[in-house]
């Protein structure tokens, strides 16, 4: 029986009973195997662009459930799927920009899935910006500890109309959205506080630099003010 890490366990909780799942970049295949063996997902697809990774998933399937045939597919992103073939697409452990490339390769196909669960390794603000401006609504935000890191898990569903915003993908509002307060968890304040300290160190370095402009300083001060307000809002809830 598969025992998931805390990170994968939180991703699994975003899948409802009876929902079919395609795990893109499946690597060892732990998440889809777990969803199948727990009776949560009647159908799982394991996909990876790496033949070596897919071979590891196949070996795990053979060792754990030699009498069952699993659906493993070698290929790039959602290209291995048909429109609406599954209810949920999960992508974990990749960069946020790469995720937007995978999802944006065929936007119509991406929107044919009822839900996408994403765990970006970096650039979560870029990913949120892409989701918002391409017709998706974020319905849940979670934080989970993995070693010395705090990882973000974003669950989104397609909407009929995209509502673009003026803020760019590198804006603080996308990096640390108010959704983090709305879906506050035990790690939220620690996560925001860590990033606040990082932003303060950046400001210190800017103040000691010779080429930093007044506008640069003001923008950095706003980022610090924004995070301080976020933390205060969390503490008051």
N, C-alpha and C positions, 0 to 999 in steps of 0.2 A: 504493500500500500504506500502511496506517495505521501510524504510529509512536506508541505510547502513552507517556504520562508515566510516571515511576516509580510514582506512586500507582495509576494504572489498570493498570499492568503487574502489580503485586502482587495486585490484585483479580482480574485475568484468571487468575493462577496458581491461584486457588482453584476454578476450573472445570476439571473433568476431561474428558478426551477423550470425546466422544459425548453429553455432557450438554447439554440444551436450556436456553436462558437467556431470561429477560425482564429487561430493564434499565429500572427505573422512574426517571423523571426523567432520561431519556437525553441530553437537551440536543443535542450535536452527533452523538451516536450512535457515537462512536469505539470504545467498548468492545465493543458487540455486533458492529459491522462487523469489528473485529479478530478476535474469536472465530470469526466465520464464515469470514473469508478464510484464517485459519490452519488451518482444518479441525478446530478443537476442538469447535465447536458446530454441528450440522447444521441447527438451527433457532434463530433469534434473534427476539425481539420487542422493538421499541423503543417505549417509552411515555412520554408526558409530558403534564402538565396544561396546558402552554403551547403554543399553536398556533405561536408564533414559533420556539420551540425545536425543535418537531417538524419545522418547515419546514427548519431548518438541517440536521437529520439526513437529511431526504429529499434535500436538495441534495447532501450528501456521498455518499449512496447512488447518486444519478444520475450524479455526476461520476466516481466510482470504478468503479462496476459498472452501467453503463447497461442491460445486457442481463439483469440480475437483478431480480426483484421481491422487495422486503423487506416485512416485516410491521410497519407503523407504526400506533400506536393513540393517539388523543387521548382523554385521560381522567385521572381522579384515582386515583393509586396502583394497588393491585391490583384495583380495580374493573373494570379493562379485561381482566382475565384470568379464565379458567374454572378451576374446581378441578382441581388436578393437571395443568394444561396444560403446564407446564414443570418441569424438574428443579430449576433454580436461579433464584432471584430476587436481583438485585443492586440496591442502592440506595446511591448515593454522593453526597457533597457536600451533604447536608441536615443539619439539626439533629437531635440524638438524640430530642428530644421529638416532632418531626414524624414521625420514622420510626416511633415507637410508635403514633402515631395511624393511620398508613398500614397498619401490620401488624395493629393491633387492630380495624380497621374490620370485618373478617370473619375472626375467629381460625380458624375451621374451614378456610377457604380458605387462609389463610397456612400452616397446618400440613399442607396437602395437597402443598406443595412440599418436596422432599427436603432443600433447603439454602438458606439465605439468607446473602448476603455484604453487610455493611453498613460504610460508611465515614462515620461521623458527623462533622460539623463542630464540634459542641459537645455538651455533656451526655452523654458516653459512659457515665457512671455511671448516669444515669436509664435509658438504653437497656439496659444490662446488667441492671439491677434488673427492668425489664419482661420481658426475655427469661427470666430465671431464674424469675420468678413467674407466667409464662404458659406454662410447659411447653417451654422450649427449653434445649438444652445448647450451650454455647460450646465449639467444638472447635479453634479456632485464634484467636490474637491476633497481629497484626503491626503494626509501626511503620514509617512511611516518611516521609522528608523531602520537604517541598514548600515551597520558598522558605525563609522563616524559621520555618516551622511543622513540627511533627512530628505526622503524622496517624495515627490508629488505624484498623485494619481488623479487623472482628469477623466471624468465620464461625460460624454456629450451625445446628443441626439440631433438628427437633421431637422431643420425648420424649413418652411416654404419660402420665407423671405429673409435675405441677408440684410442686416442693418449695419452698414459700415460706420466706423468711428474715425474721428480726425487723428487721434493719437496713434503714433507709430508703434511698431512691434517692440521697440526698445524702451518704451515708456514705462514708468514705475507702476502705472495703473494696470498694465497687462502682466508685469512681473509679479506683482503682489495685489491681486484683485480683491475686492470686498467679498467675493465668494469665500475667501479664506476665513472671514469672520462669520459669514452666514453658515458655513459648514465647520465651525470651530471644533477642534479636537484637542486631545491632551498635548500635542506637540506644536500647536499653532503659535503660542507666545514664544516658545523657545526658537522656533524657526524664524519668526519675524525679528526676534532680538539678535540672533546670529547675523542676519543680513543687515540689521541696523549697525552693528559694530563694524561690519565690512564697509558699509557706506561712509561711516565716520573716518575710517582709515584712509579711504580714497580722498575725502575732503582734506584731511591733514596733509596728504601728499600733494594735493593741488595747491594748498596754501603755501607750501614750501617751494613750489615750482616757479620758474621765471616766465614760462610761456602761457600760463593759465590766464584766461580772460575773466573779466568780471561776470559775464553771462554764464560761463562754465561754473563758476563758484555758486552763483545763484541757483542754477539748475541742480547742482549737487546738494545744496542746502534744502531745496524743496524735497528732494528724495528722502533726506533724513527726517524732515518735518512730516512727510507723508507716512513713513514707517512708524514714527513716534505716535501719530494719531491712530494708526491701525492697532498698535499694541495697547494703547489706552482704551480703545473701543472693545478689544477682546477682554481686557481686565474688568471692564464695567458690565460685561454680560454674565 
